[in-house]
Amino acid sequence: MIAGLKRAEINEIRRRLRGWYNRPTGQLLLEMEREQLDDALATLFGYHIVQVGSLLGDGLMGGSRISHRVLLDPDRDGETHHPAIRAYPDALPVASDCVDVVLLPHTLEFERDPHQILREADRVLIPEGHVVVLGFNPWSLWGLRRLLRQRKQHTPPWAGDFLSVTRVKDWMALLGFEVVLVKRYFYRPPLKRRGVMARLQFLEKLGARLWPGLSGAYMLVARKKVATLTPIKQRWRPRRKLVGDLAGPTTRSRHKACQKE
């Protein structure tokens, strides 16, 4: 559905989705997603964290202990909590191998080439860096609602191309990532009435226990693996070093290296 749209149409859907998150159902989902992110990001360390896309706002990195935070978004206007740069998710203006954590909050579902976005995340991440993905589950009541809304293609969040956990895992494996965490949440149907949603709160615990794969949304955390090389035994005698090893790069030098020249 998204793949055939023009950039202006995608930007309009993204704008309307931000509005949807201000409605009762969106607010409930956002609250749960922030809780999941706070728990996950608190365990990830480094020097740089980048959030790609601001469908849920730019305040999602609050649980991270990483101090240097940057938001990259193609149509972001107004003030933000963190430094913001206009950029397309499939062509990030970031140097390779210098970001510790890349956060993709429903970015994959609302772009034309989600696999290219993951390739970009792989490019900018350091070895052992992490990518955090938030996604809508197509095999759920949310996915069923999306199928019933096919005629209204531009209505968020149903306009997005929902990706299953299995599919995202397969893409991650092709890029050499190791999935270290999957959290599923929101087992209630996507109803508009806050009172009804409150009465259905019991479905969260029940669903997590009885049908965990049918959650409305999920969070996936994957680590960029380092390829191990087989050492080759030297067949010659190395020259004697005249100068000792230089000190490794400092935090400051790494920060400069990550900045776009």
N, C-alpha and C positions, 0 to 999 in steps of 0.2 A: 504493500500500500504506500509506504513512504518512498520506496526506491524510485518510483516513476514521477515523483513530484519535483517541482522546481524549488530552488533555494528559497525564494520569497514565500512559497506556500509552506515549506517546512518551518521557516521562522515564525509564520503566523500560528501554526499549530503549537509550537513551543511557547509562544506568548500566551495562548489560550490555556495551555496546560498549567502554566504558573498561576493563572487565575483559578483553575480547578482546584489547586492545592489550598486555596483560601476558603473553599467550601467545606461543609461538615465532614464528608467522607475523605476528602483530600487532607484535611487537618488531622483526622485520626491516623491515616496512613503515614503522614509526615512525622507525627509524634513517635510512631513505632520505628520508623526508619532512622530517626535521629538516635533513638535508644540503641539500636543495633550498631550504628556507626560509632557512637561514643565508646561502646565496649570494644569494638574491633580496632579502632584507630589508636586507642590508648596502649595497645600492645605493639604498635609499629613505630620504629624509631628511625632517625636520620636527620638530614639537614634541610631537605626540600620536599614539600608536598604540593601537588598540583590537582586542582579540581577542574575537570573538563566538562563544561556545561553547567547551567544554573537553573535547571527545571524546577528544583526544589528550593531555590534561593542559594545564596552564597555562604550561609552560616553553617554548613554541614561539617566543616573541619574543626569545630570547636573542641571536640574530644581528643584531638591529636596533640601530642607533646612536642611535635615539630614546630619550631617557631617561624620559619620562613614558609608562608602559605601564599599561593597564587591561584587566581581564578582565570581560566581561559574559556571564553564564550564568544560565539559569532555575532550575537545581537544583544549584548548586555548594555543597558542604559542605566543612568542614575548612580547613586552612591552605593558602595559595597563595603563589607567588613574587611576585606583583604584587597591587596593590589590586583587589579583586573586588566586583562589584555584581550582585545577582540581577536579571536583566532578560530579557525575551523578545526573541529575535532580530528579530521583525517589528515591535517597538515600542521602539526604543532610547531610554533616558533621557539623551540627549545632544543638545546644541544643534546647530542646522543650521550647516553650512559651517565646521567648526572642527577636524576630525580629519584628519590627514595620511595615515594608513594604516589600513585596515580589513582584518583577517585573518579569513577564514571557513574554518576547518579542518573540512571535511566537514559544515559546518553546513547547507548547502542540501539534502542528501540525507535529513536526519533532522528536517525540519520540514514542516508542512502547506502552507505557501505560500512556496516558495523565491523566487519573483519579488518578493514583498513584502519579503523580506529584502534583496534587491539594491536595491530602491527606498529602503529605509532607509539602506543603505550610501551610496547616491548622495546622500541628503539630508544626512548628517552630514559627508561629505567636503568638503574645501576644493577650489576649482578647481585642477586639476592634481594632486589627491590620487590615491592608488592603492588598489585593492582586490586582495587576494590570495586566491585560491580554491584549496582542495584538494578533489579529487573522485575518485570511483571511476568507471572507464570501463565503460559497459555493453557496449561492443563489444570484449570481451576474454575470456580464460579466467575472469576474475573475474565478468564479466557472465553467462557461461554457467553458472557455479556458482550464481549467484543464481537463474537460471531453474529450475534443478533443485531448489532449496530452497524453492519457492513455498509448499509446504504448511506449512513451519515459518516462519510469517510474522514471528515475534518473535525470530528468531535473528540476532544481529548478526554481521558487518556486512550480511548478505544481506537484512535487513529494510528497508534504505534504498532510496529511489528514485534509482537511479544516473542521473546526467545526463551526456550526452555533451559533449565539448568544443564541438562545433558548436552545440548547443542553448544552452549558457552564453554562447557568443559572440554568438548572435542576441539574447539578452536584454540583453547588455551594449550591443550596437549600438542597441537601442531606447531605452536610457537615456542614450545619448550618450557611452559609454565607448569608448576605443581600446585594443584588446588589444595589449600590447607584448611579452608573453613567454608561451610555452607550453612547459612541460617535461613529458615523459612518462617514466615509470619503472615498475619492477617487472613484468618480462615472464615471471617464473616463475609456475606455477600455484599457487593458494593451498592448499598441502599443509601438514599439521600437523607432520610429522617434520622436525626441524631438520637432521639428517644428509642427508636427501634434498634439502632446499632448498639446502644448501651445495654439493652435487654439481651442482646445476642453475644455479649462479652464472653459468656461461658464457652462459646465455640472455639475460642483461641486455645484453651488448654485441651479441650476435647479433640480438636483437629490435630494439634501437634502430637497427640498420643495415638489416635486411631488412623488418621489419613495424612501423614506429614507431607506427602508429595503433592497435595492439593491446595497448598497455600496460595493466596493471591499474589504475593510478592516474595522476593528472596534477596539475600545478600551473599555474594561469593567473593572470597579472598584467595588470591593466587600469588605464588612466589616465583620470580624469574630464576630459573635454575642456571647454574654455571656448568658449562661443558668441561669435563675433566679430560686432560690430555695425558697420554701415556708418555712418561719421560724416556728419552733416548740416552743411553749410556754414552758418555763421551769417550772417544777413541784417541784423543790427543791430550796432551798435558797443557792445561790453560796457563796463560801468562800470569805472572805474579802481578797483583794489583798495586798500582803506584799511589792511588787515592782511595780512601775508604768510601763506602756507600753514602750517597747523599740522603739527607732526611726526606721522608715522604711528604706529599703535598699537604699543606695546612688546610684548615676549614675555609680560611679566607680565599686561598687560591682556588679551591674547588667551587666556591660560590661564584667567583669571577668566570670560571670556565663554563658554568651553566648559563651565563647570561648571553643573550644573542648579540653577536658583534654587529 
